[in-house]
Amino acid sequence: MEKSIARLVITPIKRGEEIIFKYEERVEIHPYPNPYGSGGLWGMGGKQTEAEVEQLIEHFKSWTEDWQRLGVKLEVIRNPELTDVEYINVRKVEAAEKDDSEVVDNVRLQLL
């Protein structure tokens, strides 16, 4: 399980005067298949306030406690604030590195 990870990435995105906190949750269990029958879980969403972000972090830590006891490494990453355009550009670079144009399309849809 040493390559397994529970990662929460939070990116504040500035839209005019408003800030939206985009987040991505990822739990990867290696090796797979394994006795737990899980390869991982993925999700994403948005929060409106810093208080909601703090609740999200606490919930993620609590939700992954059992995996952590089994050796899954916990990471909570808080990215610097980006504008909508900067966020799209960062995601485009990530997608290009993975050669995954579907990711870019999904990013555009998330921002609508």
Biopython code that builds the backbone (N, CA, C, O; Angstrom):
import numpy as np
from Bio.PDB.StructureBuilder import StructureBuilder

atoms = [
    (1, "MET", "N", (0.810, -1.201, 0.000)),
    (1, "MET", "CA", (0.000, 0.000, 0.000)),
    (1, "MET", "C", (0.852, 1.263, 0.000)),
    (1, "MET", "O", (0.312, 2.368, 0.063)),
    (2, "GLU", "N", (2.172, 1.122, -0.069)),
    (2, "GLU", "CA", (3.013, 2.318, 0.048)),
    (2, "GLU", "C", (2.820, 3.321, -1.088)),
    (2, "GLU", "O", (3.151, 4.494, -0.920)),
    (3, "LYS", "N", (2.293, 2.897, -2.241)),
    (3, "LYS", "CA", (2.035, 3.825, -3.342)),
    (3, "LYS", "C", (0.606, 4.357, -3.317)),
    (3, "LYS", "O", (0.221, 5.146, -4.180)),
    (4, "SER", "N", (-0.179, 3.928, -2.333)),
    (4, "SER", "CA", (-1.576, 4.358, -2.225)),
    (4, "SER", "C", (-1.642, 5.764, -1.642)),
    (4, "SER", "O", (-0.794, 6.166, -0.846)),
    (5, "ILE", "N", (-2.670, 6.500, -2.056)),
    (5, "ILE", "CA", (-2.767, 7.902, -1.634)),
    (5, "ILE", "C", (-4.225, 8.340, -1.524)),
    (5, "ILE", "O", (-5.080, 7.919, -2.303)),
    (6, "ALA", "N", (-4.483, 9.190, -0.541)),
    (6, "ALA", "CA", (-5.768, 9.883, -0.404)),
    (6, "ALA", "C", (-5.433, 11.366, -0.524)),
    (6, "ALA", "O", (-4.795, 11.934, 0.362)),
    (7, "ARG", "N", (-5.858, 11.987, -1.611)),
    (7, "ARG", "CA", (-5.451, 13.364, -1.902)),
    (7, "ARG", "C", (-6.676, 14.252, -2.099)),
    (7, "ARG", "O", (-7.613, 13.903, -2.818)),
    (8, "LEU", "N", (-6.640, 15.404, -1.443)),
    (8, "LEU", "CA", (-7.651, 16.442, -1.605)),
    (8, "LEU", "C", (-6.925, 17.685, -2.095)),
    (8, "LEU", "O", (-6.035, 18.197, -1.416)),
    (9, "VAL", "N", (-7.304, 18.171, -3.277)),
    (9, "VAL", "CA", (-6.683, 19.364, -3.852)),
    (9, "VAL", "C", (-7.737, 20.467, -3.925)),
    (9, "VAL", "O", (-8.808, 20.283, -4.502)),
    (10, "ILE", "N", (-7.414, 21.613, -3.330)),
    (10, "ILE", "CA", (-8.337, 22.744, -3.291)),
    (10, "ILE", "C", (-7.710, 23.914, -4.036)),
    (10, "ILE", "O", (-6.574, 24.299, -3.760)),
    (11, "THR", "N", (-8.460, 24.478, -4.985)),
    (11, "THR", "CA", (-7.973, 25.608, -5.765)),
    (11, "THR", "C", (-8.995, 26.735, -5.712)),
    (11, "THR", "O", (-10.102, 26.592, -6.230)),
    (12, "PRO", "N", (-8.633, 27.861, -5.088)),
    (12, "PRO", "CA", (-9.527, 29.024, -5.117)),
    (12, "PRO", "C", (-9.504, 29.670, -6.501)),
    (12, "PRO", "O", (-8.434, 29.943, -7.045)),
    (13, "ILE", "N", (-10.679, 29.911, -7.064)),
    (13, "ILE", "CA", (-10.781, 30.506, -8.398)),
    (13, "ILE", "C", (-11.545, 31.822, -8.278)),
    (13, "ILE", "O", (-12.685, 31.856, -7.815)),
    (14, "LYS", "N", (-10.901, 32.891, -8.701)),
    (14, "LYS", "CA", (-11.503, 34.231, -8.616)),
    (14, "LYS", "C", (-12.311, 34.501, -9.870)),
    (14, "LYS", "O", (-11.809, 34.413, -10.991)),
    (15, "ARG", "N", (-13.582, 34.833, -9.651)),
    (15, "ARG", "CA", (-14.502, 35.216, -10.723)),
    (15, "ARG", "C", (-15.044, 36.592, -10.388)),
    (15, "ARG", "O", (-16.004, 36.728, -9.630)),
    (16, "GLY", "N", (-14.420, 37.606, -10.960)),
    (16, "GLY", "CA", (-14.808, 38.973, -10.607)),
    (16, "GLY", "C", (-14.468, 39.212, -9.150)),
    (16, "GLY", "O", (-13.308, 39.095, -8.755)),
    (17, "GLU", "N", (-15.470, 39.548, -8.343)),
    (17, "GLU", "CA", (-15.259, 39.782, -6.913)),
    (17, "GLU", "C", (-15.446, 38.510, -6.083)),
    (17, "GLU", "O", (-15.129, 38.486, -4.894)),
    (18, "GLU", "N", (-15.959, 37.465, -6.710)),
    (18, "GLU", "CA", (-16.297, 36.224, -6.016)),
    (18, "GLU", "C", (-15.140, 35.216, -6.094)),
    (18, "GLU", "O", (-14.390, 35.193, -7.069)),
    (19, "ILE", "N", (-15.012, 34.390, -5.055)),
    (19, "ILE", "CA", (-14.040, 33.294, -5.072)),
    (19, "ILE", "C", (-14.800, 31.990, -4.879)),
    (19, "ILE", "O", (-15.579, 31.843, -3.938)),
    (20, "ILE", "N", (-14.565, 31.056, -5.776)),
    (20, "ILE", "CA", (-15.124, 29.708, -5.694)),
    (20, "ILE", "C", (-13.963, 28.764, -5.383)),
    (20, "ILE", "O", (-12.893, 28.883, -5.979)),
    (21, "PHE", "N", (-14.164, 27.839, -4.468)),
    (21, "PHE", "CA", (-13.133, 26.876, -4.112)),
    (21, "PHE", "C", (-13.429, 25.553, -4.816)),
    (21, "PHE", "O", (-14.281, 24.785, -4.371)),
    (22, "LYS", "N", (-12.726, 25.292, -5.911)),
    (22, "LYS", "CA", (-12.868, 24.014, -6.619)),
    (22, "LYS", "C", (-12.070, 22.970, -5.846)),
    (22, "LYS", "O", (-10.995, 23.266, -5.325)),
    (23, "TYR", "N", (-12.594, 21.754, -5.774)),
    (23, "TYR", "CA", (-11.817, 20.700, -5.116)),
    (23, "TYR", "C", (-11.909, 19.406, -5.907)),
    (23, "TYR", "O", (-12.880, 19.142, -6.616)),
    (24, "GLU", "N", (-10.861, 18.616, -5.755)),
    (24, "GLU", "CA", (-10.791, 17.294, -6.351)),
    (24, "GLU", "C", (-10.370, 16.313, -5.263)),
    (24, "GLU", "O", (-9.383, 16.531, -4.560)),
    (25, "GLU", "N", (-11.127, 15.240, -5.140)),
    (25, "GLU", "CA", (-10.818, 14.172, -4.189)),
    (25, "GLU", "C", (-10.350, 12.959, -4.977)),
    (25, "GLU", "O", (-10.925, 12.607, -6.006)),
    (26, "ARG", "N", (-9.308, 12.334, -4.479)),
    (26, "ARG", "CA", (-8.793, 11.142, -5.158)),
    (26, "ARG", "C", (-8.231, 10.189, -4.110)),
    (26, "ARG", "O", (-7.388, 10.565, -3.295)),
    (27, "VAL", "N", (-8.709, 8.962, -4.147)),
    (27, "VAL", "CA", (-8.149, 7.897, -3.317)),
    (27, "VAL", "C", (-7.717, 6.798, -4.281)),
    (27, "VAL", "O", (-8.539, 6.229, -5.001)),
    (28, "GLU", "N", (-6.430, 6.509, -4.286)),
    (28, "GLU", "CA", (-5.883, 5.464, -5.155)),
    (28, "GLU", "C", (-5.313, 4.361, -4.273)),
    (28, "GLU", "O", (-4.463, 4.617, -3.420)),
    (29, "ILE", "N", (-5.784, 3.134, -4.483)),
    (29, "ILE", "CA", (-5.340, 1.990, -3.706)),
    (29, "ILE", "C", (-4.499, 1.093, -4.614)),
    (29, "ILE", "O", (-4.981, 0.580, -5.624)),
    (30, "HIS", "N", (-3.238, 0.916, -4.234)),
    (30, "HIS", "CA", (-2.311, 0.077, -5.001)),
    (30, "HIS", "C", (-1.771, -1.016, -4.098)),
    (30, "HIS", "O", (-1.568, -0.739, -2.916)),
    (31, "PRO", "N", (-1.526, -2.209, -4.546)),
    (31, "PRO", "CA", (-1.846, -2.659, -5.903)),
    (31, "PRO", "C", (-3.335, -2.973, -6.033)),
    (31, "PRO", "O", (-4.045, -3.115, -5.038)),
    (32, "TYR", "N", (-3.778, -3.075, -7.250)),
    (32, "TYR", "CA", (-5.140, -3.501, -7.531)),
    (32, "TYR", "C", (-5.066, -4.620, -8.554)),
    (32, "TYR", "O", (-4.332, -4.457, -9.529)),
    (33, "PRO", "N", (-5.749, -5.722, -8.419)),
    (33, "PRO", "CA", (-6.703, -6.042, -7.348)),
    (33, "PRO", "C", (-5.995, -6.246, -6.008)),
    (33, "PRO", "O", (-4.802, -6.542, -5.939)),
    (34, "ASN", "N", (-6.789, -6.075, -4.945)),
    (34, "ASN", "CA", (-6.288, -6.233, -3.590)),
    (34, "ASN", "C", (-7.388, -6.862, -2.732)),
    (34, "ASN", "O", (-8.529, -6.983, -3.178)),
    (35, "PRO", "N", (-7.049, -7.261, -1.507)),
    (35, "PRO", "CA", (-8.057, -7.899, -0.653)),
    (35, "PRO", "C", (-9.247, -7.010, -0.310)),
    (35, "PRO", "O", (-10.286, -7.511, 0.118)),
    (36, "TYR", "N", (-9.112, -5.698, -0.493)),
    (36, "TYR", "CA", (-10.183, -4.770, -0.149)),
    (36, "TYR", "C", (-11.167, -4.568, -1.291)),
    (36, "TYR", "O", (-12.238, -3.993, -1.099)),
    (37, "GLY", "N", (-10.803, -5.043, -2.483)),
    (37, "GLY", "CA", (-11.695, -4.949, -3.633)),
    (37, "GLY", "C", (-11.892, -3.534, -4.133)),
    (37, "GLY", "O", (-12.907, -3.239, -4.765)),
    (38, "SER", "N", (-10.941, -2.652, -3.865)),
    (38, "SER", "CA", (-11.088, -1.266, -4.279)),
    (38, "SER", "C", (-9.821, -0.778, -4.966)),
    (38, "SER", "O", (-8.709, -1.010, -4.490)),
    (39, "GLY", "N", (-10.008, -0.099, -6.090)),
    (39, "GLY", "CA", (-8.885, 0.540, -6.778)),
    (39, "GLY", "C", (-8.834, 2.014, -6.459)),
    (39, "GLY", "O", (-7.824, 2.675, -6.700)),
    (40, "GLY", "N", (-9.934, 2.537, -5.910)),
    (40, "GLY", "CA", (-9.946, 3.939, -5.525)),
    (40, "GLY", "C", (-11.274, 4.605, -5.789)),
    (40, "GLY", "O", (-12.227, 3.986, -6.264)),
    (41, "LEU", "N", (-11.310, 5.881, -5.469)),
    (41, "LEU", "CA", (-12.506, 6.700, -5.641)),
    (41, "LEU", "C", (-12.070, 8.080, -6.100)),
    (41, "LEU", "O", (-10.985, 8.546, -5.749)),
    (42, "TRP", "N", (-12.927, 8.741, -6.895)),
    (42, "TRP", "CA", (-12.602, 10.068, -7.412)),
    (42, "TRP", "C", (-13.841, 10.933, -7.351)),
    (42, "TRP", "O", (-14.961, 10.444, -7.499)),
    (43, "GLY", "N", (-13.637, 12.219, -7.132)),
    (43, "GLY", "CA", (-14.758, 13.145, -7.125)),
    (43, "GLY", "C", (-14.275, 14.581, -7.205)),
    (43, "GLY", "O", (-13.091, 14.865, -7.026)),
    (44, "MET", "N", (-15.211, 15.483, -7.475)),
    (44, "MET", "CA", (-14.878, 16.903, -7.529)),
    (44, "MET", "C", (-16.117, 17.717, -7.219)),
    (44, "MET", "O", (-17.243, 17.221, -7.265)),
    (45, "GLY", "N", (-15.881, 18.977, -6.902)),
    (45, "GLY", "CA", (-17.001, 19.851, -6.606)),
    (45, "GLY", "C", (-16.511, 21.254, -6.310)),
    (45, "GLY", "O", (-15.379, 21.614, -6.632)),
    (46, "GLY", "N", (-17.374, 22.037, -5.694)),
    (46, "GLY", "CA", (-17.030, 23.414, -5.367)),
    (46, "GLY", "C", (-17.636, 23.827, -4.040)),
    (46, "GLY", "O", (-18.692, 23.339, -3.640)),
    (47, "LYS", "N", (-16.956, 24.725, -3.375)),
    (47, "LYS", "CA", (-17.440, 25.301, -2.121)),
    (47, "LYS", "C", (-17.428, 26.806, -2.259)),
    (47, "LYS", "O", (-16.660, 27.362, -3.045)),
    (48, "GLN", "N", (-18.292, 27.474, -1.481)),
    (48, "GLN", "CA", (-18.459, 28.922, -1.584)),
    (48, "GLN", "C", (-17.629, 29.717, -0.584)),
    (48, "GLN", "O", (-17.235, 30.849, -0.867)),
    (49, "THR", "N", (-17.356, 29.127, 0.596)),
    (49, "THR", "CA", (-16.693, 29.875, 1.658)),
    (49, "THR", "C", (-15.512, 29.108, 2.236)),
    (49, "THR", "O", (-15.393, 27.894, 2.071)),
    (50, "GLU", "N", (-14.650, 29.841, 2.913)),
    (50, "GLU", "CA", (-13.510, 29.216, 3.590)),
    (50, "GLU", "C", (-13.995, 28.262, 4.679)),
    (50, "GLU", "O", (-13.384, 27.215, 4.897)),
    (51, "ALA", "N", (-15.077, 28.607, 5.360)),
    (51, "ALA", "CA", (-15.633, 27.726, 6.395)),
    (51, "ALA", "C", (-16.068, 26.388, 5.787)),
    (51, "ALA", "O", (-15.842, 25.335, 6.384)),
    (52, "GLU", "N", (-16.687, 26.426, 4.609)),
    (52, "GLU", "CA", (-17.079, 25.185, 3.925)),
    (52, "GLU", "C", (-15.853, 24.367, 3.537)),
    (52, "GLU", "O", (-15.882, 23.137, 3.587)),
    (53, "VAL", "N", (-14.777, 25.046, 3.151)),
    (53, "VAL", "CA", (-13.532, 24.359, 2.795)),
    (53, "VAL", "C", (-12.965, 23.646, 4.026)),
    (53, "VAL", "O", (-12.533, 22.497, 3.935)),
    (54, "GLU", "N", (-12.969, 24.323, 5.165)),
    (54, "GLU", "CA", (-12.461, 23.708, 6.395)),
    (54, "GLU", "C", (-13.287, 22.475, 6.764)),
    (54, "GLU", "O", (-12.734, 21.461, 7.190)),
    (55, "GLN", "N", (-14.608, 22.561, 6.601)),
    (55, "GLN", "CA", (-15.472, 21.406, 6.861)),
    (55, "GLN", "C", (-15.153, 20.269, 5.889)),
    (55, "GLN", "O", (-15.121, 19.104, 6.286)),
    (56, "LEU", "N", (-14.921, 20.600, 4.632)),
    (56, "LEU", "CA", (-14.564, 19.613, 3.624)),
    (56, "LEU", "C", (-13.277, 18.886, 4.007)),
    (56, "LEU", "O", (-13.199, 17.661, 3.917)),
    (57, "ILE", "N", (-12.273, 19.645, 4.434)),
    (57, "ILE", "CA", (-10.990, 19.048, 4.823)),
    (57, "ILE", "C", (-11.181, 18.091, 5.989)),
    (57, "ILE", "O", (-10.676, 16.969, 5.960)),
    (58, "GLU", "N", (-11.905, 18.526, 7.015)),
    (58, "GLU", "CA", (-12.141, 17.659, 8.182)),
    (58, "GLU", "C", (-12.909, 16.403, 7.786)),
    (58, "GLU", "O", (-12.594, 15.308, 8.253)),
    (59, "HIS", "N", (-13.914, 16.557, 6.929)),
    (59, "HIS", "CA", (-14.693, 15.407, 6.469)),
    (59, "HIS", "C", (-13.803, 14.434, 5.678)),
    (59, "HIS", "O", (-13.887, 13.221, 5.872)),
    (60, "PHE", "N", (-12.958, 14.964, 4.794)),
    (60, "PHE", "CA", (-12.081, 14.108, 3.999)),
    (60, "PHE", "C", (-11.111, 13.345, 4.899)),
    (60, "PHE", "O", (-10.897, 12.148, 4.708)),
    (61, "LYS", "N", (-10.531, 14.025, 5.867)),
    (61, "LYS", "CA", (-9.610, 13.360, 6.800)),
    (61, "LYS", "C", (-10.334, 12.250, 7.557)),
    (61, "LYS", "O", (-9.809, 11.146, 7.702)),
    (62, "SER", "N", (-11.535, 12.545, 8.036)),
    (62, "SER", "CA", (-12.312, 11.559, 8.778)),
    (62, "SER", "C", (-12.712, 10.382, 7.891)),
    (62, "SER", "O", (-12.606, 9.220, 8.285)),
    (63, "TRP", "N", (-13.174, 10.711, 6.687)),
    (63, "TRP", "CA", (-13.639, 9.693, 5.746)),
    (63, "TRP", "C", (-12.522, 8.743, 5.329)),
    (63, "TRP", "O", (-12.792, 7.582, 5.019)),
    (64, "THR", "N", (-11.278, 9.207, 5.315)),
    (64, "THR", "CA", (-10.151, 8.372, 4.880)),
    (64, "THR", "C", (-9.371, 7.753, 6.039)),
    (64, "THR", "O", (-8.337, 7.124, 5.815)),
    (65, "GLU", "N", (-9.850, 7.920, 7.273)),
    (65, "GLU", "CA", (-9.127, 7.387, 8.436)),
    (65, "GLU", "C", (-8.842, 5.894, 8.327)),
    (65, "GLU", "O", (-7.726, 5.456, 8.608)),
    (66, "ASP", "N", (-9.838, 5.108, 7.921)),
    (66, "ASP", "CA", (-9.624, 3.656, 7.814)),
    (66, "ASP", "C", (-8.542, 3.334, 6.790)),
    (66, "ASP", "O", (-7.710, 2.455, 7.013)),
    (67, "TRP", "N", (-8.559, 4.054, 5.661)),
    (67, "TRP", "CA", (-7.521, 3.821, 4.647)),
    (67, "TRP", "C", (-6.148, 4.230, 5.189)),
    (67, "TRP", "O", (-5.149, 3.562, 4.922)),
    (68, "GLN", "N", (-6.101, 5.316, 5.943)),
    (68, "GLN", "CA", (-4.827, 5.772, 6.505)),
    (68, "GLN", "C", (-4.251, 4.727, 7.453)),
    (68, "GLN", "O", (-3.041, 4.499, 7.463)),
    (69, "ARG", "N", (-5.106, 4.092, 8.247)),
    (69, "ARG", "CA", (-4.644, 3.035, 9.160)),
    (69, "ARG", "C", (-4.022, 1.871, 8.398)),
    (69, "ARG", "O", (-3.160, 1.163, 8.920)),
    (70, "LEU", "N", (-4.469, 1.681, 7.158)),
    (70, "LEU", "CA", (-3.926, 0.594, 6.336)),
    (70, "LEU", "C", (-2.679, 1.021, 5.557)),
    (70, "LEU", "O", (-2.136, 0.233, 4.783)),
    (71, "GLY", "N", (-2.227, 2.248, 5.752)),
    (71, "GLY", "CA", (-1.002, 2.703, 5.116)),
    (71, "GLY", "C", (-1.168, 3.675, 3.969)),
    (71, "GLY", "O", (-0.183, 4.045, 3.330)),
    (72, "VAL", "N", (-2.393, 4.098, 3.691)),
    (72, "VAL", "CA", (-2.624, 5.068, 2.616)),
    (72, "VAL", "C", (-2.157, 6.443, 3.104)),
    (72, "VAL", "O", (-2.518, 6.883, 4.196)),
    (73, "LYS", "N", (-1.352, 7.108, 2.281)),
    (73, "LYS", "CA", (-0.810, 8.426, 2.630)),
    (73, "LYS", "C", (-1.862, 9.504, 2.370)),
    (73, "LYS", "O", (-2.482, 9.530, 1.307)),
    (74, "LEU", "N", (-2.060, 10.394, 3.346)),
    (74, "LEU", "CA", (-3.010, 11.501, 3.225)),
    (74, "LEU", "C", (-2.283, 12.753, 2.755)),
    (74, "LEU", "O", (-1.227, 13.102, 3.282)),
    (75, "GLU", "N", (-2.855, 13.427, 1.759)),
    (75, "GLU", "CA", (-2.339, 14.718, 1.297)),
    (75, "GLU", "C", (-3.504, 15.685, 1.155)),
    (75, "GLU", "O", (-4.523, 15.358, 0.548)),
    (76, "VAL", "N", (-3.349, 16.871, 1.716)),
    (76, "VAL", "CA", (-4.290, 17.969, 1.492)),
    (76, "VAL", "C", (-3.463, 19.090, 0.877)),
    (76, "VAL", "O", (-2.555, 19.627, 1.510)),
    (77, "ILE", "N", (-3.788, 19.435, -0.362)),
    (77, "ILE", "CA", (-3.022, 20.438, -1.108)),
    (77, "ILE", "C", (-3.909, 21.659, -1.338)),
    (77, "ILE", "O", (-5.015, 21.549, -1.866)),
    (78, "ARG", "N", (-3.408, 22.810, -0.937)),
    (78, "ARG", "CA", (-4.121, 24.068, -1.175)),
    (78, "ARG", "C", (-3.318, 24.859, -2.198)),
    (78, "ARG", "O", (-2.240, 25.376, -1.904)),
    (79, "ASN", "N", (-3.859, 24.939, -3.385)),
    (79, "ASN", "CA", (-3.202, 25.675, -4.471)),
    (79, "ASN", "C", (-3.389, 27.178, -4.278)),
    (79, "ASN", "O", (-4.295, 27.611, -3.565)),
    (80, "PRO", "N", (-2.525, 27.973, -4.921)),
    (80, "PRO", "CA", (-2.721, 29.423, -4.871)),
    (80, "PRO", "C", (-3.965, 29.835, -5.666)),
    (80, "PRO", "O", (-4.436, 29.094, -6.529)),
    (81, "GLU", "N", (-4.477, 31.006, -5.367)),
    (81, "GLU", "CA", (-5.655, 31.530, -6.059)),
    (81, "GLU", "C", (-5.349, 31.738, -7.542)),
    (81, "GLU", "O", (-4.283, 32.235, -7.906)),
    (82, "LEU", "N", (-6.304, 31.346, -8.389)),
    (82, "LEU", "CA", (-6.189, 31.509, -9.837)),
    (82, "LEU", "C", (-7.435, 32.210, -10.367)),
    (82, "LEU", "O", (-8.490, 32.183, -9.733)),
    (83, "THR", "N", (-7.308, 32.833, -11.525)),
    (83, "THR", "CA", (-8.490, 33.333, -12.230)),
    (83, "THR", "C", (-9.061, 32.165, -13.031)),
    (83, "THR", "O", (-8.425, 31.118, -13.149)),
    (84, "ASP", "N", (-10.268, 32.348, -13.583)),
    (84, "ASP", "CA", (-10.861, 31.315, -14.451)),
    (84, "ASP", "C", (-9.902, 30.927, -15.568)),
    (84, "ASP", "O", (-9.681, 29.744, -15.826)),
    (85, "VAL", "N", (-9.335, 31.931, -16.227)),
    (85, "VAL", "CA", (-8.448, 31.682, -17.375)),
    (85, "VAL", "C", (-7.196, 30.933, -16.940)),
    (85, "VAL", "O", (-6.770, 29.991, -17.609)),
    (86, "GLU", "N", (-6.605, 31.348, -15.822)),
    (86, "GLU", "CA", (-5.414, 30.652, -15.322)),
    (86, "GLU", "C", (-5.736, 29.194, -15.004)),
    (86, "GLU", "O", (-4.944, 28.300, -15.303)),
    (87, "TYR", "N", (-6.901, 28.957, -14.396)),
    (87, "TYR", "CA", (-7.306, 27.597, -14.049)),
    (87, "TYR", "C", (-7.449, 26.735, -15.308)),
    (87, "TYR", "O", (-6.967, 25.603, -15.353)),
    (88, "ILE", "N", (-8.107, 27.276, -16.314)),
    (88, "ILE", "CA", (-8.257, 26.538, -17.577)),
    (88, "ILE", "C", (-6.892, 26.239, -18.179)),
    (88, "ILE", "O", (-6.654, 25.127, -18.651)),
    (89, "ASN", "N", (-5.992, 27.218, -18.169)),
    (89, "ASN", "CA", (-4.672, 27.009, -18.751)),
    (89, "ASN", "C", (-3.865, 25.953, -17.997)),
    (89, "ASN", "O", (-3.175, 25.140, -18.611)),
    (90, "VAL", "N", (-3.952, 25.966, -16.686)),
    (90, "VAL", "CA", (-3.262, 24.941, -15.888)),
    (90, "VAL", "C", (-3.811, 23.567, -16.235)),
    (90, "VAL", "O", (-3.045, 22.623, -16.430)),
    (91, "ARG", "N", (-5.122, 23.450, -16.313)),
    (91, "ARG", "CA", (-5.733, 22.159, -16.627)),
    (91, "ARG", "C", (-5.397, 21.712, -18.047)),
    (91, "ARG", "O", (-5.238, 20.517, -18.297)),
    (92, "LYS", "N", (-5.287, 22.669, -18.988)),
    (92, "LYS", "CA", (-4.895, 22.320, -20.359)),
    (92, "LYS", "C", (-3.505, 21.716, -20.383)),
    (92, "LYS", "O", (-3.259, 20.726, -21.073)),
    (93, "VAL", "N", (-2.592, 22.320, -19.621)),
    (93, "VAL", "CA", (-1.221, 21.793, -19.557)),
    (93, "VAL", "C", (-1.237, 20.389, -18.974)),
    (93, "VAL", "O", (-0.572, 19.494, -19.496)),
    (94, "GLU", "N", (-1.994, 20.186, -17.891)),
    (94, "GLU", "CA", (-2.099, 18.854, -17.284)),
    (94, "GLU", "C", (-2.651, 17.849, -18.291)),
    (94, "GLU", "O", (-2.151, 16.730, -18.397)),
    (95, "ALA", "N", (-3.687, 18.256, -19.032)),
    (95, "ALA", "CA", (-4.298, 17.362, -20.020)),
    (95, "ALA", "C", (-3.324, 17.055, -21.144)),
    (95, "ALA", "O", (-3.254, 15.918, -21.612)),
    (96, "ALA", "N", (-2.573, 18.058, -21.580)),
    (96, "ALA", "CA", (-1.602, 17.844, -22.661)),
    (96, "ALA", "C", (-0.523, 16.865, -22.213)),
    (96, "ALA", "O", (-0.069, 16.028, -22.993)),
    (97, "GLU", "N", (-0.119, 16.978, -20.954)),
    (97, "GLU", "CA", (0.882, 16.050, -20.427)),
    (97, "GLU", "C", (0.352, 14.626, -20.401)),
    (97, "GLU", "O", (1.112, 13.671, -20.558)),
    (98, "LYS", "N", (-0.952, 14.487, -20.202)),
    (98, "LYS", "CA", (-1.583, 13.166, -20.185)),
    (98, "LYS", "C", (-2.136, 12.791, -21.555)),
    (98, "LYS", "O", (-2.613, 11.674, -21.758)),
    (99, "ASP", "N", (-2.067, 13.738, -22.495)),
    (99, "ASP", "CA", (-2.638, 13.562, -23.830)),
    (99, "ASP", "C", (-4.118, 13.198, -23.723)),
    (99, "ASP", "O", (-4.569, 12.212, -24.306)),
    (100, "ASP", "N", (-4.863, 14.004, -22.973)),
    (100, "ASP", "CA", (-6.267, 13.727, -22.688)),
    (100, "ASP", "C", (-7.121, 14.959, -22.977)),
    (100, "ASP", "O", (-7.353, 15.775, -22.086)),
    (101, "SER", "N", (-7.586, 15.097, -24.209)),
    (101, "SER", "CA", (-8.382, 16.262, -24.592)),
    (101, "SER", "C", (-9.734, 16.289, -23.897)),
    (101, "SER", "O", (-10.328, 17.358, -23.753)),
    (102, "GLU", "N", (-10.235, 15.134, -23.463)),
    (102, "GLU", "CA", (-11.511, 15.090, -22.762)),
    (102, "GLU", "C", (-11.437, 15.883, -21.458)),
    (102, "GLU", "O", (-12.424, 16.500, -21.058)),
    (103, "VAL", "N", (-10.288, 15.876, -20.796)),
    (103, "VAL", "CA", (-10.121, 16.634, -19.559)),
    (103, "VAL", "C", (-10.339, 18.113, -19.811)),
    (103, "VAL", "O", (-11.005, 18.780, -19.020)),
    (104, "VAL", "N", (-9.790, 18.640, -20.903)),
    (104, "VAL", "CA", (-9.945, 20.062, -21.230)),
    (104, "VAL", "C", (-11.419, 20.400, -21.443)),
    (104, "VAL", "O", (-11.894, 21.421, -20.945)),
    (105, "ASP", "N", (-12.140, 19.569, -22.165)),
    (105, "ASP", "CA", (-13.567, 19.801, -22.383)),
    (105, "ASP", "C", (-14.329, 19.795, -21.064)),
    (105, "ASP", "O", (-15.219, 20.619, -20.856)),
    (106, "ASN", "N", (-13.982, 18.867, -20.170)),
    (106, "ASN", "CA", (-14.650, 18.795, -18.871)),
    (106, "ASN", "C", (-14.372, 20.033, -18.033)),
    (106, "ASN", "O", (-15.252, 20.503, -17.313)),
    (107, "VAL", "N", (-13.162, 20.563, -18.118)),
    (107, "VAL", "CA", (-12.819, 21.767, -17.376)),
    (107, "VAL", "C", (-13.660, 22.930, -17.853)),
    (107, "VAL", "O", (-14.162, 23.706, -17.040)),
    (108, "ARG", "N", (-13.821, 23.064, -19.148)),
    (108, "ARG", "CA", (-14.646, 24.153, -19.681)),
    (108, "ARG", "C", (-16.080, 24.036, -19.176)),
    (108, "ARG", "O", (-16.697, 25.044, -18.831)),
    (109, "LEU", "N", (-16.615, 22.822, -19.128)),
    (109, "LEU", "CA", (-17.986, 22.609, -18.659)),
    (109, "LEU", "C", (-18.127, 22.952, -17.177)),
    (109, "LEU", "O", (-19.155, 23.484, -16.758)),
    (110, "GLN", "N", (-17.102, 22.651, -16.386)),
    (110, "GLN", "CA", (-17.148, 22.929, -14.941)),
    (110, "GLN", "C", (-17.275, 24.416, -14.677)),
    (110, "GLN", "O", (-17.876, 24.819, -13.681)),
    (111, "LEU", "N", (-16.719, 25.233, -15.548)),
    (111, "LEU", "CA", (-16.689, 26.669, -15.308)),
    (111, "LEU", "C", (-17.935, 27.375, -15.809)),
    (111, "LEU", "O", (-18.104, 28.568, -15.559)),
    (112, "LEU", "N", (-18.812, 26.668, -16.511)),
    (112, "LEU", "CA", (-20.046, 27.306, -17.006)),
    (112, "LEU", "C", (-21.049, 27.517, -15.906)),
    (112, "LEU", "O", (-22.136, 28.040, -16.153)),
]
sb = StructureBuilder()
sb.init_structure("model")
sb.init_model(0)
sb.init_chain("A")
sb.init_seg("    ")
for serial, (resi, resn, name, xyz) in enumerate(atoms, 1):
    if name == "N":
        sb.init_residue(resn, " ", resi, " ")
    sb.init_atom(name, np.array(xyz, "f"), 0.0, 1.0, " ", f" {name:<3s}", serial, name[0])
structure = sb.get_structure()
